[in-house]
Amino acid sequence: MRRNVLRAVVALVAAAVAVAGYLQVHGDFQRWSDESALDGACDGLLDRNVVRGVLGAGAVEIENERRGAGLVRCEVHVYGGGAVEIRILDTSQAGQYPDSLFTGSQAVFAVPVGHGWSGLFGAGREDVEREDLFSATEYENVTTSLVLKCTGTRSPKSLYVSVTTDGDASLDDPAERPEFTRIATSTASRVSKVRNCGAKLGKSVSSLGLPVTKDEYEPLGTADGTCSGIPAAHGLAIATETARGGAPHERCLLADADHRTRYKLEAYFGTYAQQQLFLAAEDSFEGTPDSDTPAHQRDPGGRMSWTSAKCPDGQALFTLQPWADGGQRRKYPRSDADLAYERAALRAFAERSAKGHGCSAPATP
């Protein structure tokens, strides 16, 4: 319903200004509407031809917003076409924006962009009841996020670009899926040049995996992605995973034979790890990751197990959380057998994840 209302409003506004441009300024917001509006969107960091190629040639409305140091945000709406939100962030400021780095949702795992890019491709999900009473899956809020490692002497250490498409989206056709990444990759290329980043850029994205829904299980013993190598023991038999491919964030869920989730494992690299460590330093609980102690820690209350490794782009962080269906951390005491399995699972997960990113061997849990 919200998306339909948004489209109706955008259509009316765009139709009203199709022949006459205008600029409105309200504090940190700027709304532009004319044929050249794309040239000024997001500080001029968008490729006008690419945006037009993806969203269409209709009348355009732009909303620019600055949200403090290091973050630029804009929205692009095209009448009769599509709408996107673009965020560009100096990652040294990522700790100031806890929700700034895209990791996917709890229900849908983001997959690696690949093709030489350090990034994620994911989507939200709606469960829709159709007339035949069968549940169907529709994706919404499709996001491509990219991290640029800068080499310039007068540039930020790294930059982050994300593009979110808000609206009904079909991702089922593998041939059409790469279209969702074009604005992100073209913007990243321009950002790297304008901000003197000098990052090594990826190639054109010609293929993409489909985001993985939480209920896509497979036997743990045959896992060959982010859950590979984790022992199928201690009642754990089912895994939900994505492929590996240089993504800055990786995830693995472990479940028992009845498909009840027992553990969640995550890996963070580069600016993703820096943000997690920054947030942990703000946390008042003991047993959270400590950037000054790159080794395994365990909170006796069962909050988290973690370890770390040294990587080309800084310290990586690997975590394990006991989990219960419904998204709640298990708070009851764990047995010695539980703890022994957690050490083995975290070690296997961290070792393979670190190796895939060219990192040193993680500290032994």
QUIKAQUI-V576349 format. One line per field, one symbol per residue. psi: psi as a letter, one per 20 degrees, with the letter a starting at -180 (. if undefined). A space follows every 10 residues. Layout:
# QUIKAQUI-V576349
psi = ???
This chain:
# QUIKAQUI-V576349
psi = gghggggggg gggghhjhip qrpppncjqp pqnrhjhhhi plkkjqoghg gghgirjrqq ppoqppmapi ppqqpppppj daqqpppppo iijhhinhjh ppiarhhopq qqhbkiqorq oaqrqpopor hjjqpqppqr lppppqppoq iqhkrrhrqp pqppoorppo jhohhigihi ighghhgggg ghghjkgkqo qarpoiqqqp qpqhjnrrph ijpjcijqip pnrkjpiqqp rrqqkjqipq qppprahjkp phqppqppqc hggggghghh hipiqqjqqo hinmrpqpph ikgqqqrrqp rhkapqppqp ppqqqijppp iqqqrhhghg gggggggggg ghgghijkrr pqqp.
